[in-house]
Amino acid sequence: MSEARKLIGSTQFRTADVDYGNLACAKVVTTALKNAGALDSVSLNCRSTVDMLHAKGWKDVSAPPYKEGDVILWKTYDYTGDGVKDPDTHIGIIVKEGNSYMAMNNSSRLRTPRLSEPSSIGPVTRVMRKS
């Protein structure tokens, strides 16, 4: 997805609303999707992004195999504060890199969007595809 690829390395997500890039994953993904015409607005939350995509007809799918443009979510941190990492707490978009698929997602450490191996971030909890 070219709109996702355009955001790699961008510093535009280092704003106060996302802790200066620390919590920017949903903003990065929904910005790419909005720029591609798939969403009407930008979200700051993974779970509201899932709801927005479902409302637009996106479906949860079993993956891999991935397809370019899939939205992928992981279990990466304790959202509810109960001491257990929760599902759908980090989000990215699948892009094709040569013969493999990578996830464009925000790096909290780098505070910028980057490409990562989908399995390197954490347990995958959901993959969504435009139907």
Biotite code that builds the C-alpha atoms (Angstrom):
import biotite.structure as struc

atoms = struc.array([
    struc.Atom([0.000, 0.000, 0.000], chain_id="A", res_id=1, res_name="MET", atom_name="CA", element="C"),
    struc.Atom([1.707, 3.153, -1.205], chain_id="A", res_id=2, res_name="SER", atom_name="CA", element="C"),
    struc.Atom([0.096, 5.468, 1.364], chain_id="A", res_id=3, res_name="GLU", atom_name="CA", element="C"),
    struc.Atom([1.532, 3.355, 4.191], chain_id="A", res_id=4, res_name="ALA", atom_name="CA", element="C"),
    struc.Atom([4.942, 3.267, 2.543], chain_id="A", res_id=5, res_name="ARG", atom_name="CA", element="C"),
    struc.Atom([4.970, 7.086, 2.253], chain_id="A", res_id=6, res_name="LYS", atom_name="CA", element="C"),
    struc.Atom([4.847, 7.425, 6.051], chain_id="A", res_id=7, res_name="LEU", atom_name="CA", element="C"),
    struc.Atom([7.942, 5.314, 6.814], chain_id="A", res_id=8, res_name="ILE", atom_name="CA", element="C"),
    struc.Atom([10.482, 7.468, 8.648], chain_id="A", res_id=9, res_name="GLY", atom_name="CA", element="C"),
    struc.Atom([8.092, 10.419, 8.975], chain_id="A", res_id=10, res_name="SER", atom_name="CA", element="C"),
    struc.Atom([8.416, 12.602, 12.067], chain_id="A", res_id=11, res_name="THR", atom_name="CA", element="C"),
    struc.Atom([4.922, 14.124, 11.662], chain_id="A", res_id=12, res_name="GLN", atom_name="CA", element="C"),
    struc.Atom([3.546, 11.857, 14.406], chain_id="A", res_id=13, res_name="PHE", atom_name="CA", element="C"),
    struc.Atom([5.664, 13.321, 17.220], chain_id="A", res_id=14, res_name="ARG", atom_name="CA", element="C"),
    struc.Atom([2.774, 15.338, 18.625], chain_id="A", res_id=15, res_name="THR", atom_name="CA", element="C"),
    struc.Atom([1.342, 15.780, 22.119], chain_id="A", res_id=16, res_name="ALA", atom_name="CA", element="C"),
    struc.Atom([-1.867, 13.837, 21.361], chain_id="A", res_id=17, res_name="ASP", atom_name="CA", element="C"),
    struc.Atom([0.196, 10.637, 20.933], chain_id="A", res_id=18, res_name="VAL", atom_name="CA", element="C"),
    struc.Atom([2.868, 11.259, 23.586], chain_id="A", res_id=19, res_name="ASP", atom_name="CA", element="C"),
    struc.Atom([5.260, 12.655, 20.977], chain_id="A", res_id=20, res_name="TYR", atom_name="CA", element="C"),
    struc.Atom([5.329, 9.466, 18.929], chain_id="A", res_id=21, res_name="GLY", atom_name="CA", element="C"),
    struc.Atom([5.298, 6.968, 21.778], chain_id="A", res_id=22, res_name="ASN", atom_name="CA", element="C"),
    struc.Atom([1.616, 6.021, 21.288], chain_id="A", res_id=23, res_name="LEU", atom_name="CA", element="C"),
    struc.Atom([1.174, 6.855, 17.600], chain_id="A", res_id=24, res_name="ALA", atom_name="CA", element="C"),
    struc.Atom([0.427, 3.455, 16.042], chain_id="A", res_id=25, res_name="CYS", atom_name="CA", element="C"),
    struc.Atom([-3.313, 3.988, 15.461], chain_id="A", res_id=26, res_name="ALA", atom_name="CA", element="C"),
    struc.Atom([-2.736, 7.540, 14.241], chain_id="A", res_id=27, res_name="LYS", atom_name="CA", element="C"),
    struc.Atom([-0.105, 6.305, 11.758], chain_id="A", res_id=28, res_name="VAL", atom_name="CA", element="C"),
    struc.Atom([-2.308, 3.497, 10.415], chain_id="A", res_id=29, res_name="VAL", atom_name="CA", element="C"),
    struc.Atom([-5.505, 5.526, 10.182], chain_id="A", res_id=30, res_name="THR", atom_name="CA", element="C"),
    struc.Atom([-3.636, 8.397, 8.517], chain_id="A", res_id=31, res_name="THR", atom_name="CA", element="C"),
    struc.Atom([-2.428, 5.981, 5.825], chain_id="A", res_id=32, res_name="ALA", atom_name="CA", element="C"),
    struc.Atom([-5.921, 4.504, 5.446], chain_id="A", res_id=33, res_name="LEU", atom_name="CA", element="C"),
    struc.Atom([-7.528, 7.955, 5.279], chain_id="A", res_id=34, res_name="LYS", atom_name="CA", element="C"),
    struc.Atom([-4.984, 9.077, 2.680], chain_id="A", res_id=35, res_name="ASN", atom_name="CA", element="C"),
    struc.Atom([-5.830, 5.939, 0.662], chain_id="A", res_id=36, res_name="ALA", atom_name="CA", element="C"),
    struc.Atom([-9.572, 6.688, 0.867], chain_id="A", res_id=37, res_name="GLY", atom_name="CA", element="C"),
    struc.Atom([-10.359, 3.657, 3.062], chain_id="A", res_id=38, res_name="ALA", atom_name="CA", element="C"),
    struc.Atom([-11.365, 5.687, 6.155], chain_id="A", res_id=39, res_name="LEU", atom_name="CA", element="C"),
    struc.Atom([-12.995, 9.074, 6.646], chain_id="A", res_id=40, res_name="ASP", atom_name="CA", element="C"),
    struc.Atom([-11.116, 10.089, 9.783], chain_id="A", res_id=41, res_name="SER", atom_name="CA", element="C"),
    struc.Atom([-8.037, 9.471, 11.911], chain_id="A", res_id=42, res_name="VAL", atom_name="CA", element="C"),
    struc.Atom([-8.192, 7.562, 15.210], chain_id="A", res_id=43, res_name="SER", atom_name="CA", element="C"),
    struc.Atom([-5.815, 7.547, 18.168], chain_id="A", res_id=44, res_name="LEU", atom_name="CA", element="C"),
    struc.Atom([-6.927, 4.141, 19.482], chain_id="A", res_id=45, res_name="ASN", atom_name="CA", element="C"),
    struc.Atom([-6.456, 0.618, 18.100], chain_id="A", res_id=46, res_name="CYS", atom_name="CA", element="C"),
    struc.Atom([-9.830, -0.640, 19.271], chain_id="A", res_id=47, res_name="ARG", atom_name="CA", element="C"),
    struc.Atom([-11.770, 2.275, 17.784], chain_id="A", res_id=48, res_name="SER", atom_name="CA", element="C"),
    struc.Atom([-9.833, 1.713, 14.549], chain_id="A", res_id=49, res_name="THR", atom_name="CA", element="C"),
    struc.Atom([-11.094, -1.888, 14.492], chain_id="A", res_id=50, res_name="VAL", atom_name="CA", element="C"),
    struc.Atom([-14.665, -0.601, 14.953], chain_id="A", res_id=51, res_name="ASP", atom_name="CA", element="C"),
    struc.Atom([-14.202, 1.974, 12.171], chain_id="A", res_id=52, res_name="MET", atom_name="CA", element="C"),
    struc.Atom([-12.897, -0.692, 9.775], chain_id="A", res_id=53, res_name="LEU", atom_name="CA", element="C"),
    struc.Atom([-15.720, -3.112, 10.602], chain_id="A", res_id=54, res_name="HIS", atom_name="CA", element="C"),
    struc.Atom([-18.200, -0.287, 9.906], chain_id="A", res_id=55, res_name="ALA", atom_name="CA", element="C"),
    struc.Atom([-16.568, 0.128, 6.475], chain_id="A", res_id=56, res_name="LYS", atom_name="CA", element="C"),
    struc.Atom([-17.048, -3.578, 5.712], chain_id="A", res_id=57, res_name="GLY", atom_name="CA", element="C"),
    struc.Atom([-13.581, -4.875, 6.604], chain_id="A", res_id=58, res_name="TRP", atom_name="CA", element="C"),
    struc.Atom([-13.536, -8.480, 7.820], chain_id="A", res_id=59, res_name="LYS", atom_name="CA", element="C"),
    struc.Atom([-11.361, -10.383, 10.263], chain_id="A", res_id=60, res_name="ASP", atom_name="CA", element="C"),
    struc.Atom([-9.404, -13.014, 8.317], chain_id="A", res_id=61, res_name="VAL", atom_name="CA", element="C"),
    struc.Atom([-7.106, -15.907, 9.096], chain_id="A", res_id=62, res_name="SER", atom_name="CA", element="C"),
    struc.Atom([-3.541, -15.009, 8.145], chain_id="A", res_id=63, res_name="ALA", atom_name="CA", element="C"),
    struc.Atom([-0.839, -15.666, 7.120], chain_id="A", res_id=64, res_name="PRO", atom_name="CA", element="C"),
    struc.Atom([-0.828, -15.631, 4.212], chain_id="A", res_id=65, res_name="PRO", atom_name="CA", element="C"),
    struc.Atom([-0.945, -11.858, 4.309], chain_id="A", res_id=66, res_name="TYR", atom_name="CA", element="C"),
    struc.Atom([-2.036, -9.548, 1.517], chain_id="A", res_id=67, res_name="LYS", atom_name="CA", element="C"),
    struc.Atom([-0.781, -6.036, 0.939], chain_id="A", res_id=68, res_name="GLU", atom_name="CA", element="C"),
    struc.Atom([-3.150, -3.623, 2.663], chain_id="A", res_id=69, res_name="GLY", atom_name="CA", element="C"),
    struc.Atom([-4.151, -6.001, 5.467], chain_id="A", res_id=70, res_name="ASP", atom_name="CA", element="C"),
    struc.Atom([-4.434, -4.311, 8.850], chain_id="A", res_id=71, res_name="VAL", atom_name="CA", element="C"),
    struc.Atom([-2.670, -6.323, 11.551], chain_id="A", res_id=72, res_name="ILE", atom_name="CA", element="C"),
    struc.Atom([-2.977, -6.055, 15.334], chain_id="A", res_id=73, res_name="LEU", atom_name="CA", element="C"),
    struc.Atom([-0.831, -7.462, 18.120], chain_id="A", res_id=74, res_name="TRP", atom_name="CA", element="C"),
    struc.Atom([-0.866, -8.069, 21.860], chain_id="A", res_id=75, res_name="LYS", atom_name="CA", element="C"),
    struc.Atom([1.898, -5.736, 23.098], chain_id="A", res_id=76, res_name="THR", atom_name="CA", element="C"),
    struc.Atom([0.949, -4.130, 26.413], chain_id="A", res_id=77, res_name="TYR", atom_name="CA", element="C"),
    struc.Atom([-1.440, -4.108, 29.354], chain_id="A", res_id=78, res_name="ASP", atom_name="CA", element="C"),
    struc.Atom([-4.258, -1.781, 28.241], chain_id="A", res_id=79, res_name="TYR", atom_name="CA", element="C"),
    struc.Atom([-6.635, -2.627, 31.101], chain_id="A", res_id=80, res_name="THR", atom_name="CA", element="C"),
    struc.Atom([-4.103, -2.459, 33.940], chain_id="A", res_id=81, res_name="GLY", atom_name="CA", element="C"),
    struc.Atom([-4.692, -6.001, 35.184], chain_id="A", res_id=82, res_name="ASP", atom_name="CA", element="C"),
    struc.Atom([-1.071, -7.115, 34.742], chain_id="A", res_id=83, res_name="GLY", atom_name="CA", element="C"),
    struc.Atom([-1.720, -9.091, 31.528], chain_id="A", res_id=84, res_name="VAL", atom_name="CA", element="C"),
    struc.Atom([-0.942, -7.910, 27.992], chain_id="A", res_id=85, res_name="LYS", atom_name="CA", element="C"),
    struc.Atom([-4.181, -7.304, 26.082], chain_id="A", res_id=86, res_name="ASP", atom_name="CA", element="C"),
    struc.Atom([-5.108, -8.116, 22.470], chain_id="A", res_id=87, res_name="PRO", atom_name="CA", element="C"),
    struc.Atom([-5.373, -5.419, 19.793], chain_id="A", res_id=88, res_name="ASP", atom_name="CA", element="C"),
    struc.Atom([-2.979, -3.014, 21.538], chain_id="A", res_id=89, res_name="THR", atom_name="CA", element="C"),
    struc.Atom([-0.670, -2.293, 18.576], chain_id="A", res_id=90, res_name="HIS", atom_name="CA", element="C"),
    struc.Atom([-1.600, -1.879, 14.904], chain_id="A", res_id=91, res_name="ILE", atom_name="CA", element="C"),
    struc.Atom([0.101, -1.857, 11.518], chain_id="A", res_id=92, res_name="GLY", atom_name="CA", element="C"),
    struc.Atom([-0.485, -2.264, 7.782], chain_id="A", res_id=93, res_name="ILE", atom_name="CA", element="C"),
    struc.Atom([0.973, -5.073, 5.683], chain_id="A", res_id=94, res_name="ILE", atom_name="CA", element="C"),
    struc.Atom([3.124, -3.999, 2.726], chain_id="A", res_id=95, res_name="VAL", atom_name="CA", element="C"),
    struc.Atom([4.934, -6.194, 0.214], chain_id="A", res_id=96, res_name="LYS", atom_name="CA", element="C"),
    struc.Atom([8.725, -5.979, 0.260], chain_id="A", res_id=97, res_name="GLU", atom_name="CA", element="C"),
    struc.Atom([10.165, -8.042, -2.574], chain_id="A", res_id=98, res_name="GLY", atom_name="CA", element="C"),
    struc.Atom([8.908, -11.585, -2.010], chain_id="A", res_id=99, res_name="ASN", atom_name="CA", element="C"),
    struc.Atom([7.935, -11.074, 1.626], chain_id="A", res_id=100, res_name="SER", atom_name="CA", element="C"),
    struc.Atom([5.365, -9.150, 3.622], chain_id="A", res_id=101, res_name="TYR", atom_name="CA", element="C"),
    struc.Atom([6.311, -6.606, 6.259], chain_id="A", res_id=102, res_name="MET", atom_name="CA", element="C"),
    struc.Atom([4.246, -4.561, 8.709], chain_id="A", res_id=103, res_name="ALA", atom_name="CA", element="C"),
    struc.Atom([4.409, -0.777, 8.527], chain_id="A", res_id=104, res_name="MET", atom_name="CA", element="C"),
    struc.Atom([3.872, 0.269, 12.134], chain_id="A", res_id=105, res_name="ASN", atom_name="CA", element="C"),
    struc.Atom([4.936, 2.975, 14.529], chain_id="A", res_id=106, res_name="ASN", atom_name="CA", element="C"),
    struc.Atom([8.028, 2.350, 16.621], chain_id="A", res_id=107, res_name="SER", atom_name="CA", element="C"),
    struc.Atom([7.588, 3.752, 20.129], chain_id="A", res_id=108, res_name="SER", atom_name="CA", element="C"),
    struc.Atom([11.352, 3.620, 20.636], chain_id="A", res_id=109, res_name="ARG", atom_name="CA", element="C"),
    struc.Atom([12.150, 5.481, 17.398], chain_id="A", res_id=110, res_name="LEU", atom_name="CA", element="C"),
    struc.Atom([8.932, 7.545, 17.518], chain_id="A", res_id=111, res_name="ARG", atom_name="CA", element="C"),
    struc.Atom([8.479, 7.091, 13.784], chain_id="A", res_id=112, res_name="THR", atom_name="CA", element="C"),
    struc.Atom([6.803, 4.611, 11.396], chain_id="A", res_id=113, res_name="PRO", atom_name="CA", element="C"),
    struc.Atom([9.006, 1.732, 10.218], chain_id="A", res_id=114, res_name="ARG", atom_name="CA", element="C"),
    struc.Atom([8.833, -1.717, 8.616], chain_id="A", res_id=115, res_name="LEU", atom_name="CA", element="C"),
    struc.Atom([8.948, -4.815, 10.826], chain_id="A", res_id=116, res_name="SER", atom_name="CA", element="C"),
    struc.Atom([8.544, -8.547, 10.379], chain_id="A", res_id=117, res_name="GLU", atom_name="CA", element="C"),
    struc.Atom([4.910, -9.194, 11.383], chain_id="A", res_id=118, res_name="PRO", atom_name="CA", element="C"),
    struc.Atom([5.922, -11.916, 13.860], chain_id="A", res_id=119, res_name="SER", atom_name="CA", element="C"),
    struc.Atom([8.629, -9.798, 15.519], chain_id="A", res_id=120, res_name="SER", atom_name="CA", element="C"),
    struc.Atom([6.311, -7.399, 17.338], chain_id="A", res_id=121, res_name="ILE", atom_name="CA", element="C"),
    struc.Atom([4.316, -9.775, 19.504], chain_id="A", res_id=122, res_name="GLY", atom_name="CA", element="C"),
    struc.Atom([1.496, -12.280, 19.233], chain_id="A", res_id=123, res_name="PRO", atom_name="CA", element="C"),
    struc.Atom([-0.788, -11.395, 16.303], chain_id="A", res_id=124, res_name="VAL", atom_name="CA", element="C"),
    struc.Atom([-4.332, -11.030, 17.641], chain_id="A", res_id=125, res_name="THR", atom_name="CA", element="C"),
    struc.Atom([-6.233, -9.919, 14.536], chain_id="A", res_id=126, res_name="ARG", atom_name="CA", element="C"),
    struc.Atom([-5.809, -9.429, 10.791], chain_id="A", res_id=127, res_name="VAL", atom_name="CA", element="C"),
    struc.Atom([-8.401, -7.395, 8.910], chain_id="A", res_id=128, res_name="MET", atom_name="CA", element="C"),
    struc.Atom([-8.944, -7.243, 5.163], chain_id="A", res_id=129, res_name="ARG", atom_name="CA", element="C"),
    struc.Atom([-11.079, -5.012, 2.991], chain_id="A", res_id=130, res_name="LYS", atom_name="CA", element="C"),
    struc.Atom([-13.841, -7.184, 1.560], chain_id="A", res_id=131, res_name="SER", atom_name="CA", element="C"),
])
